[in-house]
Amino acid sequence: MAYRAGFPVALLSVTSSSECPSGIVGNWKSQRDSFQNDAKLLGRAFAFVYVGSIVDQTISDPISDDLRKEVVSDKSSALDVRQAAVDWDVAKALTDTDPFAHAGTSWPRGFCERIQPLIESLAPELTSRSTIEGDALRKWLDANANSLDFDELETNTTY
């Protein structure tokens, strides 16, 4: 999601330790100037936050402690996106950010279906390495990801 949204990714990790968090470490706020569209950036930021939860919903196993921690982290990250909307004067209050959150949860479902083969091919890579730095991940994705018009995906999704 971050790769397609144009967000820089510093790290992708499937192991959690005191030195290295589990998940995707990226900085969507750094893209504000290049996006020049706060509403679009906020919608993509919510998608970035929620896409992991959307993928996790397909898991039928009992919820693990690690997954519970990720849910707490996702809530914190979603609050960060809401606060950015207020700070950037896109919304007057946190409660006025629901349209961006809705957009961020709606179209990523179709996105996940489209990139499932890519996720499945990345899994063995992550299993063998457990952590991939941003530049290495970008090179891997450039070599393995099919083209996808992110703007078209956002525009053509029915809510």
DAQUI-V588583 format. One record per backbone hydrogen bond with DSSP energy under -1.0 kcal/mol. CO is the residue of the C=O (numbers start at 0). NH is the residue of the N-H. E is the energy in kcal/mol with one decimal. If there is no record, write none. Layout:
co=CO nh=NH e=E
co=CO nh=NH e=E
//
This chain:
co=0 nh=4 e=-2.4
co=1 nh=6 e=-2.5
co=7 nh=26 e=-1.4
co=9 nh=133 e=-2.2
co=10 nh=24 e=-2.9
co=11 nh=131 e=-3.1
co=12 nh=22 e=-3.1
co=19 nh=16 e=-2.8
co=22 nh=12 e=-2.6
co=24 nh=9 e=-2.8
co=24 nh=10 e=-1.4
co=27 nh=30 e=-1.7
co=28 nh=31 e=-1.8
co=30 nh=34 e=-2.4
co=31 nh=35 e=-2.0
co=36 nh=40 e=-2.4
co=37 nh=41 e=-2.8
co=38 nh=42 e=-2.2
co=39 nh=43 e=-2.2
co=40 nh=44 e=-2.4
co=41 nh=45 e=-2.5
co=42 nh=46 e=-1.9
co=43 nh=47 e=-2.6
co=44 nh=48 e=-2.1
co=45 nh=49 e=-2.8
co=46 nh=50 e=-2.2
co=49 nh=53 e=-2.0
co=50 nh=54 e=-2.3
co=51 nh=55 e=-2.6
co=52 nh=56 e=-1.5
co=54 nh=57 e=-1.7
co=55 nh=58 e=-1.7
co=63 nh=67 e=-2.0
co=64 nh=68 e=-2.1
co=65 nh=69 e=-1.9
co=66 nh=70 e=-2.1
co=67 nh=71 e=-1.8
co=68 nh=72 e=-2.3
co=69 nh=73 e=-2.9
co=70 nh=74 e=-2.2
co=71 nh=75 e=-2.0
co=72 nh=76 e=-2.6
co=73 nh=77 e=-2.7
co=74 nh=78 e=-2.1
co=75 nh=79 e=-1.8
co=76 nh=80 e=-1.9
co=77 nh=81 e=-2.5
co=78 nh=82 e=-2.7
co=79 nh=83 e=-2.1
co=80 nh=84 e=-2.0
co=81 nh=85 e=-1.7
co=82 nh=86 e=-3.1
co=83 nh=87 e=-2.5
co=84 nh=89 e=-2.6
co=84 nh=90 e=-1.6
co=85 nh=88 e=-1.7
co=92 nh=95 e=-1.7
co=93 nh=96 e=-1.6
co=96 nh=100 e=-1.9
co=97 nh=101 e=-3.0
co=98 nh=102 e=-2.1
co=99 nh=103 e=-2.2
co=101 nh=105 e=-1.6
co=102 nh=106 e=-1.1
co=105 nh=108 e=-1.0
co=106 nh=110 e=-1.6
co=107 nh=111 e=-2.9
co=108 nh=112 e=-1.6
co=109 nh=113 e=-1.9
co=110 nh=114 e=-1.9
co=114 nh=118 e=-2.4
co=115 nh=119 e=-2.6
co=116 nh=120 e=-1.7
co=117 nh=121 e=-1.8
co=118 nh=122 e=-1.6
co=121 nh=125 e=-2.3
co=122 nh=126 e=-2.6
co=123 nh=127 e=-2.1
co=124 nh=128 e=-1.7
co=125 nh=129 e=-3.3
co=129 nh=13 e=-2.8
co=131 nh=11 e=-2.1
co=132 nh=136 e=-2.6
co=133 nh=137 e=-2.7
co=134 nh=138 e=-2.1
co=135 nh=139 e=-2.3
co=136 nh=140 e=-3.0
co=137 nh=141 e=-2.8
co=138 nh=142 e=-1.8
co=139 nh=143 e=-1.7
co=140 nh=144 e=-3.0
co=147 nh=149 e=-1.1
co=148 nh=152 e=-2.1
co=149 nh=153 e=-2.4
co=150 nh=154 e=-2.3
co=151 nh=155 e=-2.6
//
